[in-house]
Amino acid sequence: MAERKIVKMWRFEEKDRASISFSDSTKVELDSKTNTIKLKRQGFSQSKKAYYYSTQTDLYVTIQVFNPKALVQWLGFGTEPFVSLQPAGTSLGFKLNDGTSDRYWDGAAWSVAGASDWNTEAEVSTNISSFPASSKKLSVVINLKTTDKFYTPSISSVAVLMLVDISYLHSLVADSLVARLMDQMRPHVALVQRADGGTTHTIQTESPYNIVEVPRVYNQDTDPQHQTNLAASFDPSTSIITLTGPVTRSSRLWIVTKVEPEVYINWASQDYIEVEKIPAVVIDQFETEGHDTLAQAYVKNAAAGSATLLFGALRQQITFDVLLLGEGNRDLMEMWDHAQEFIQAHPVITWDALDEEVSLVLIDTGNHFGRPNLSDKHQMRFRFQLRDVYLWLRPSEEIPLVTTVVPSFNRQLDR
């Protein structure tokens, strides 16, 4: 793990509309032509030959909550364009939300904000380093106000600088990709067992299945067409199924289980890895390739007359195999179905450590090995790639605001 400075930027473009909420969409808007948040035209003055806007003081937009799990501390805050470039008579105000409450800097602490409690950009920038980081959540509320109805303030982006503690590859693969595999892959495994007799049955199996649910049970002797489901409930801690009615002892039960596969990461890509439970998913054969870019990101501090600049991100492609292991071909086909569903449902995954989206691409479809391996397991292998992963590895630089900063490219920041 290493502590690094990362910039998160919210841009106000049409594709970001769903991530912004408006206090009154008839009076404040996202202008898709200029990619700015501003007051919405209310009419046209023939005498002034100009559009006019609402002079209400309580109009605002709220950006969706940002939740980087690797956060250590919020460090900086800045907006575009500069406050000094706003038209006379207009102003922008800000509140920060910790995922629960809107807060403002009251001069001594970040207090819960009332309706009229707003900070300037400079006040937020100067004091954001003490904004609570325990929830690892942040949302920005922006107030747009004018005292001259013929002018509107506008804002095109908000950026925050944060300190994170992160191991890039581990957090992306182990904490984000594997977490979703474990949460969503639930293949079915069918078992045939002799009934204990009565209204309960304890599952006994030689295979180390991690059974989390029993959705269906049928009496194979009296109901070979599987018309009547006898499953009432299942206790994973005891492996006891409660049935809807008594079943004669030694009757054959067809038990359909949902199994949570074990997920293993073979970082070293060894030829052999010990798998204790099946079904299992093994992630291995890692390959990485990338190159330096001219990408840059910055957060200005208008009060201090400086900006923090990150430059030269490494653009990385991470390729790896996903190996499915099952007791038999039937189990493996169930896992294959769930793997296909996962692929279709996740063209991108959220990198939880940074709350960023990364493309997940299937580059080689499943190769099925019809015969079992030496451990008597049937297997299928897919090849995936995580694309356009931007790693900010260089130290940040402090630069004066008189320096021209042109964000030539910024995939990391552009949501």
Secondary structure, DSSP 8 states (H G I E B T S, - for coil): -EEEEEEEEEE--GGGGGGEEES-TTTEEEETTTTEEEE-EEEEETTTTEEEE---S--EEEE--B--TTEEEEEEEEEES-GGGS-TTEEEEEEEE-SS-EEEE-SSSEEE--TT--B-HHHHHHHGGGS--TT--BEEEEEEEESSTT---EE-EEEEEEEEEE-HHHHHIIIIIHHHHHHH---EEEEEEE--SEEEEE---SS---EEEEEEEEETTT-TT--S--EEEEETTTTEEEEEEEE-TT-EEEEEEEE--EEEE-TT--S-----SSSEEEEEEEEEEEEE---EEEEEETTTTEEEEEE--EEEEEEEEEEEEESSHHHHHHHHHHHHHHHHH-SEEEETTTTEEEEEEEEEEEEEE-S--TTS-EEEEEEEEEEEEEE--S--EEEETTS-------TTT--
